[in-house]
Amino acid sequence: MASLAKLPVPDLHDTVARFAEAARPLFSADEFETCLAKLNDFVATQGPTLQARLHQRSAEHANWLEDWWNEYAYFLNRSSVCFNVNYFFGFRDTSQPMAQARLAAALIDSAVRFRSQLESDSLELDNIRGKPMCMYQYQYMFATCRHPGEQRDWTEVYPRSESTHIAVAHKGRYFVLRVPAASTNRHADIAQIERQLQIIIDTTAQLERGKSIGVLTAALRDDWYAARECLLQVSSDNAASLRVLESSAFLVSLESVAPVTHKEFSLACHCSDGTDRYFDKNFQILVFANGRYGFNGEHSLTDATTDMRLCNVLVHDVETVAAEAQVTTAGDVAEGAPATFEELHFDYNDELLGHIQRAIEYFDATVAAHELSTLVFDSFGKEQIKKMKVSPDAFVQMAMQLAYYRQFRHVPATYESASTKAFARGRTETSRSVSAHSAAWCKAMVDHPETTGLHAKAELLRQSIANQSQFTAQCAKGSGIDRHLLGLEFALQEGEERHALFEDQVFTGSRHWKLSTSQISDPILAAYGWGEVVDDGFGVAYRIENNALHFNVVSQRMGSARLCQYLADALMDMRFLLTNAHKQPHEIMAEVDAVANVLTSIKLLSSSSSQPTTPTETPAPQPESRFRGPFAEAPVAHAMVDGLDRLPSNEVICALEARLSRFVKESLSWALPSTS
């Protein structure tokens, strides 16, 4: 890490100019002009002084932003970490089913071995296309726990001597699992851990939810602080049990639920019912009753991209164990002392029970107030987007812009996380997705589609995508604007007058992230997400695969499911737009008519195919067609399908397959404007 450059302090004038450019599309002309005047005054008065302080701080610190960002984004945040801070992963299924205890044992063994590698400095350094990335966050990966404070939180890092054990949660209770050092016989190590976990599963009685300690960690931080102080004061045993729980290397949750659908799996990884969790722990490995598994990460000192290194090892090791399907016997005994466990006990008084009841009410009300929806869009993915000669990530970002605009008819302040780990102790920067071009494109698509030609809309879209890609690239180089603006605020000294800019509605409103978005596209994932960051916004996690796009959308009943539908529509429309912009309106209309006629005929044939018919000679085998269905058996059907296959291979066909009537009614108006 010593060889990595420091995070630069961006140029003041450049930041102010780029902020003005990014904020302009979000507000009215009058609002923007008022803010612009304050921006110009700030640059002429207080700005240079604060900028000089940032340069001085940069000279004195490894990273001028690090402590301020941790305070602002995490430790001063009094929201629930469960619903507003932590992120979750759900992993792909194993090729061979694994029993819950064995799966959890394999995961524990894998994590313990990864920790040993990390602490022995034997891990290969992180890099992106050969460029080294900062690994400073890894020191907080194991044996850390966030604590609620009266006004601000803090994170405790426990020494190795106190943190070799694993916390296990099951049926509302906590256990401490003591695992010996990993041996050369991995299967024997897993077998003995599995035996202890199976005993926990088989013998543990369900603890009533009203005595759940874990649900307290999902409360608002002020409430959790008061409850934790009460918990510690009830008895010395409580303090001892809590110390053991919080100092564990990590926590494993043996869940009783068995999520099946995408939505169920995401919800279970996100929060479940709050009892078999401890949301302040550095990370929690989630193992469900049906053999699915996931991960929940506390975000204050590590980012999801860092935890993905560990998660890839976990999944690889589990899948290796599952594929081997080795049967262990009583003779498979690991070297050294065996694994052991004991339950952690807590005492209660009426005040503590009252805190727990309030936490349960808050948890249940918050879950009920939220809407989590998922979209698996499998019409196309990264491969086809690249054929359009645009960035897949920026393409998806513009789909979110169009989807949101169609739903709410205004341009949203949008946050996309961009990594700055190329710098010493770097974390993230805000890549702003909105530009003048993206706002104009959304309005051209939605407000007055008939006034802008197809080619003009496509050019606006391509420029919007290019702007987003450029902005993200600048962020990765340490030239973002939002962390710089935050630093200028924090550079104010106690008692110093705050410039009017910092209270301006455009300045503050442009950081009210109605769309908080981030992409992690790793093949091990089947789910990924987090909650919204503002009450009237959405948290949108997405994954870009070769032939599919996945979205997890969370909001406080703002219309997550509806936004998913608009996303699907936007993606189809954008592909149509970029692949057909060179065509004349009459060419598009002819293709639309041809496809519509064939699909309508096939639909009618399908309706009539259920009626009794006289047996006829079996037709000769036909070439495979992606349009041929179970109803397409008669010769006339084959002729129709063959006719469809002979149509030009363009994106109109795919759009009509997905939503023929919607496309004709809504999209045709902007595809075929009355004036070009």
N, C-alpha and C positions, 0 to 999 in steps of 0.2 A: 504493500500500500504506500510505502514511502516514496515510491517512484511515480505515483499518480499526481497529476497537477491539482492545485487548489481550485475550488469552485470560483470562477471569476466574478467580479462585481461588474454588472453590465453598465454601459454608458447611460448616464442620466437622460440626456436628450433623446437617445434612441428609444429608451424604455417609454418615455412620455409620449413620443410620437406613435409608437406601436400600440400603446394602450388606447390612445385616442382613436386610432384606426379600428381597433377591435371592439371598442365600446360604442362607436357611432351607430351601428345597425340595431342596437338594442333599445334605443330611446328616441324620443321625439327630437326634432331639430332644436326646439327651445331648451329642452333639458340638456342636450349635448353642448350647446353653445355656452350655457351657464358653467358647465363643468370645464369646458375648454379654457374659459377665462381664468378659472382657478388653477388649472394646470400650468398655464403660462406664467401666472403670478408665482406659483410654487417654484418653478424653474429659476425665476429671477430673484427669489428671496431665500426661503428656508431650504430649498432643495440642495444647493451646493454644499451647505454645512452638513446636512445629514449624509450626503454622498461621501464627503471626506471622512466622516466617522465610520462608514462602512469599509472604506479602504484601510483605515487604521485597524479596525477589527479584523479584517482579513489578514493583515500582517501579523496579528497576535494570536490567531486561532487557526487550527487545522482546517476548519470550515466555518466561515463567518455566519452561516445560516443555521447550522445544526441545532444549537440549543434553543434558538428562537422558534424554529419550526416545531420542535417537540413540544414546546410550551403552548404555542398557538393552536396547533392542530389536535393535540392529544391531552396534555396534562391539565390545561385550563378548560377543557371541554367537559361540561357537566351532564352531557347526554348519556344515554345507556350505551355501554360498549357493545352489548349484544346486538342491538338494533341499528346502531349508528356508526360503529367503528370497526368491529371485527369483520373479517372476510371468511368465506368458507369455500372448500373444494369438495366435490364428490367424485370419487374415482371410478374408472371403468370397471366392469365386472371381470372377475377372474375366469379363465377358460374352464376351470373345473371348480365346482362349488366347494366352499370350505366352511366347516362348522365355526360358529362364532368364537369359541375359545381358541381354536387353532389359528384362525385368522388374526385374532388379537395378539396371540403369542408370537406369531411371525412378524407382526408389525413392531411389537416391543423389541424383539431381538434385533430387527433391522435398525431401529432408531438408536438403540444402545451402541451398536457397532459403528453407526455413522458418527455418534458423539465421540467415540474413541478416536476415530480418524481425524475429526475436527480438532480435538485437543492435542493430538500428536503432530499436528501440522502436516498430515500426509494427504490432505485433500488437494486435488488439482485446482489451481486457481481459476476463478470465474473469468470468462472472456466472451466477447461477442465478435465473431469473425476475426479472431486473433487479437483483438484489442482488449487489454486487461480491464476488469471491473473491480471496484472496491468491495472488499469482503469484511469491512468493519462490523456490519450488522450481525455477522455470525456469532459474535461473542454473547449476543442476547438471545440466541436461539434456544438454548437449554437452561433449565434451572433459574428462570426469572419469573417474577410475578408482579403485576401492577397492583398498587394499593390505592384505595380512595383516600383523599385528604379532605380537610375541612374546606379548603378553597382551591387546591390544586392536587392532582394525583402525582405519584412518583412510582418508579419501578425499582424493585430490589433484585440484585443479582446475588445468588447464593453460592458459596464456595463448593468445590467438588466434594470436599469431605462431608458436607451436609446434604448433598443432593444426588446421591447415587440411587435412590429409591424412585419408584414410579407410583403415581396416584392412580387409583382405579375407582370409577364411579359406576354403581349399579343399583337400580331400584331405589334411588334417592339416598343411598348410603355411600360413604367413602372408605376405601381400603388403601393401605400402604403395602405395595408389593416390593420386596427386596430381591433383586436379581443379581446373581454373582457375575463376575467379569466374564465376557464372552470367551468361549473355548474354541478349539479347532473343530469341534463336532457340533455344527450348527443345528442339525436335526435333534440332537440330544438336548441342547439348550432350549430349543422351541418346545420340545416335549415336556420338559419339567415346568416351564412357564405355563403351558397349556393345562397341565394337571391342576395347578393352583387356581387358575382362572375358572376352570370347570367347577371346582368346589364352590367358588364364589357364586357362580350362576345357579348351581343346584341347591344351595342351602340358604341363600339370602331371602329374607322376608321383605316384602314391599314396605318402605317407610311412608307414612302418610305425608302427603304433599305439604301439609301445614307445618311440617318440621324440616323442610328442605332448606339446607344452607346454600346450595348452589343457585337457587332462584334469586337470592339476594344480590348476586353479582350481576344480574341482568337489570337491576333497578337503576334509576337515575343516580348519579354519583353522590349527590348530597344525601340521598336516602340510604345508599349503601354505606357511606361513611358513618352515619348515625347508627345503623344496624351493626356494623362491624365493631364499633366501640362498645356497643351493648353486649355483643357476643363475647368479646374479650373480658368484659367485666363480670359476666355471669359466674365463671369459674376458671381456676388455673388450668384445669383439664382442657377447657375450650381453647385457651391460648396455646397450649402445647399441641393439640390436634391441628389447629389452624396453621401453626408453624410447620408441622410436618407436611400438611397438604400443600401449602404455598411454596415450600422449598423443594418440592419434587422436581425431578428432571423434566417431566411433562405429565400430562393426564391422559388416561385412556378411558373412554366412556363405553361401557357395555350396554347398549341401548336395547330396550324391550320392543321397540317398534320395528316394523318391516316395510320400509318405503318401496314402492314399485314404480309409480309414474315419475316423469321428470319433475313435476311440481312437488310431489310428495318427497322425493329425494332431496330437492333443494331446500324445502322447508325444514326437513329433519336435520340437515347439515347446518342450516342457518340458526335455528333456535330450539327445535323440538318442543318439549314442554318446560324446559328450563331446569329440571331437577337433577339430571345426571350430567351436569356441566359445572365448570368453574371458569367463567368467561374472562377472568383476570389472568389466567395462566398463559404462559408464552404460547403454547399451542396445545390443542386437544385432538387426539386421534379418536375418531368416532367409528364404532363397530356395531352394525345393526344386526337384528336377530335373524335376518334372512341372508346374511353373508355379504351384504353391501358395506362399503366403508368410505369414510371421508375425513375431513380435517377442518378445524376451526382455529384461526389464528388471531391473536391479539396484536393490534397494529401499531402500538405506540413507538416501538423501537425497531421493528422489522417490517419489511414490505413483503407483499405476496410473491414477488419475483425471487426474493431470497429464499423463502420457504419452499418454493417449487424445486429447488435443488434437493432438499431433503425428501420432498414428496416423490420425486422421480426415483430415488433410491428405494423408498418404501414400496412403491408399486412394483418396481423391478424385482425386488427380493420376494415379495408376496407371490407374484406370478411365477417365479422360479420354483418356489416351494409347492404351489398348487399344481404346476405341471409335472413335477417329479412324483407327486402323490405317494411319497414314501410312507410306509406304515411303520410307526414307531412301536416299540415293545418296552416291557418293563426293564429290559436290559439296556436300553438307551439312556444312560445316565451321564449327565454332564460332569466335567471335572470340577472339583471344589465343592463348596457348600451348596445345598439345594436352594431353590427359590422358596421363599416363605411370604405369607401375608398376614395382616391383622387389620381389624376394623378400627377406624377412627371414631371415637364417641364424642358427642356433644351434649351439654346440659342446656336446659331451657328455663326461662322464667316467662311470666306473662308479657313483659315488655318485648322480649325477643320474639315471642310468638306473634305479637302484634306487628312487629316489623316484617316478619315473614308473610303474614296475611296480606299486608299492604303491597308487598313485592309481588305476590301472586296476582292480586287484583290488577296491578299495573301491567304485569306481564300479559295476562289474558286479554286485557283491554287493548294493549298495544298490538298483539297478534291479530285481534279482531278488527282493529282499525287499519291493518295493512292488507295489501293485495300483492301477492307474488305470482307472477305469470312467467311462463317459459315459451320460447318459440324455437322449434327445430325447423329451420328453413333449408330444405334439401333440393331445391330446384337448381342451384349452382353454388359454387364456392370460389375459393382463391384462384383456382386454375383458370376459370372462365373470366374472372375479373381481370386477371393479368393479361388475358388476350385482348381486353379492351384498352390496354396500355395505360392503366391507372393504378394507383396504390390501393391494395385491398383494404387496408385500415381506413384510409381517408374516404374510400367509397362507402364503407359502412357508416362512418361518421356523418356523411351527407344523407344517407338513408335515414338516420335518426333525426337529422334536421327537418327533412321533408315530412316524416311521420309525425313529429311533434307539431309542426306548423299546420298540418291537416287537421290535427285533433284540437288544437287550441287557438289557431289563427294568430300567433305571434311568435317572434324569434326568441328562443330561450338562451340565457347564459349557460354555456356548456363547458364542462371540465373534462378533459381527457388527460389521464396520468401519463407523463413522459419521464423516463428514467434519466437521472444524472449520476449514475453509479460509475461513469467513466472518470469522475473526480473523487478526490479523497473525501471519504465520509458522505458522499453524495447520496441523495434519496430520490426525490421526485420534483417535477416542475409541472405547471399547468399548461397544457397545450390547448389554446382556445380554438374551438371548431368554427365559431361564427366569424364570417367576414362580410364585407359589402357584397361580394359576389354570391355567397351562399344565401344571404337574405334576399337578394334580387332573384335568384333562381327559385327559391321557395315561393315567392310571390308570383313569379311568372307561371309556375306550375299550378298554383291553387287559386289565386285571386282573380286573375284575368288571363286564363290559358289561351283564349282565342286571339289575343293581341300579339303574341310572340310566336314566331315560327319554330319548327322542330329543330332546325340547325342552330338557331340562336339559343334555345334552351340547352341544347347539348354543349355548346361552347361555355355557357354560364356554369354548367355542372363541372366541366373539365377544369375550368379556372378555379372553382371552389375547392375541388379535390387537390389541385396543385398548391393552393394557398395553405390548406391544412397540412399537407406533407411538408411544406417549407417551414411552417411554424413549429411543427414537431421536431424537425431537424435542428432548428435554432435552439429549442429547449434542451435537446440532448447535448448541445455544445456549451451549455451554461448561459445562454443568452435569452432566457425566458423573461417575462415581464412581471408575473404575479409574485414570485418569491422576492424579487428586487423591491417591488412596492411594499411588500410586507416588511422587509428589512429597513426601508426608509422610515416606516412607522415606528418600528422597535428602536430605531436609533435616537428617537426623541428622549431627552433626559427628564428625570423626575421634576415636575413643576414647570416644565417648558411648555409654552403655548402650542397647541396643535393647529396646524394650518387648516384652513377651511376646506381644503381639498379632501382631507381624510373623513370629513362628515358629509361630503356631497353625495346626493342620492344616486348619481350615475357611477361614482367611484365605488360606493358600497354595493349598489344594486347589480353592477356588472360582475360581482363575485358571489352573487346569490345563485348558486349552481342548481338550476332547475333540472339540468341533465348532468349527472355525475357519472362518468363513463370510464371504462378501462378494459383493455384486451389482454387476455392470457390465452394463447392458442397452443396448448400442449396436448398431445394425443392421449395422455393418461387421464384427462379430465372428462367426466360425464356431466358435471355441474360445477358452477362457479358463480359467486355473487356476494352481495352485501346490501345494506339498506341505503335509503336515500339520505342525503346530507342536509337537506332543508325540508321543512314540513310540506311545502307545496311542490316538491320535486320528485324525481325518479332516480333510483340507482340502477344503472344499466351495465351489466357485465356481459361481455360477448367473446365468442371464440370463433376464429376463422379457420375452417378446415379446407382441405383441397376441393371437396365437392359439397360442402354444407356450411351454414352459418348458424350459430347458436346464440340465443339471447336469454338472459335472466333479468327480469324487470320487476323492481320493487317500488311501491309507493304507498302513501296513506290514502288508499281508495281514490286515487286520482285518475284511474282508468288504465291500469297496467295491461290488462287483457286487450283492451282496445288499441293501446299503443303497439302491442305485438302485431295486431292485424294490420295496422297502418304501416308497420315496418315491413311486413311481407309484401304489401302492395307497393311500397316505395322501392323496394329492391327489384321487383319485377319491372316497374315502370322505368327505373334507371337503366336497367339492362336494355330494355327496348329502345330507350332514348339514345344510348351510346352506340348501339349497333345498327340503328335505322336512320340516324340523322342525315346521312348522305342521300337518302331516297326521296323521290318526289311523292307528294300526297296521293296522287292517283295510283302509284305503285303500291303504297301501303294499303290503300283502300281495296285494291284488287286482291291482295293477299288475305286481308281480313275477311272479305266476302267468301273467298274460296275455303278458308279454314272453317269459318262459321257454318257454311253449308254442309261440309263433310261431317263436322262434329254433330250438327243437328240431325243429319240423316242417320248417323250411327246411334244416336240417342233414341230416335224413333224406332230403329230396328231392334234395339235392346228391349224396348217396351213390348214389342210384338213377339219377341222370341220366346216369351213364357207361355204363349198360346200353343195348344196341341197342333202338331204338324204331321203330315204323312211321311213315313220314313223314306228317305231317298238315298241314292248312292253316295257313299262317303267321298267327299271331294279330295283331290290330290293334296298332299302336304304343301303348305305355303311357306315362303321365306319368313323368317322371324321378323316381327314388326313391333316397335315400341308402342304402337297405337292399338294393337290387336288385343281384345279382351275375351272373356269366356263366352260372350254373346256373338262374337264374330266368327261364326262357323259356316253360314250359308255362302254360296258363291258370290251373291250380290254384296255381302258384307266384305268379303275379301277384296272385291273390286273397289269398294269405297276406301278401305284401309290402304290399299295399294295406291290409290289416288292421293291420299293424304301424305304417304311417304314420298311421293314424287314432287310435293310442293317444295319451294325453296327452303333450305335449312337456315332459317333465321329466327330471331328471338320472338317474333310475333306469335309463332306456333306455341312456344313455351308459355307465353303470357296467356294465350287463349286456353290452353290446357288447364291452367290454374284457376282462372276466373274470367271466363268468356263474357258473361253478361255484365260484370262489373267493369271490365276493360272497355266494352263497347259503350256503356252508358257514361263512364267518367273519363276514361283516358283518351278516348277518341277525340274529345273536344280540344285537348292540347296537342294531340298528335296531328290533327288536321285543322289548323287555325284558318279562320276566314281571310286573314291577311298575313303575308309572310314578310 
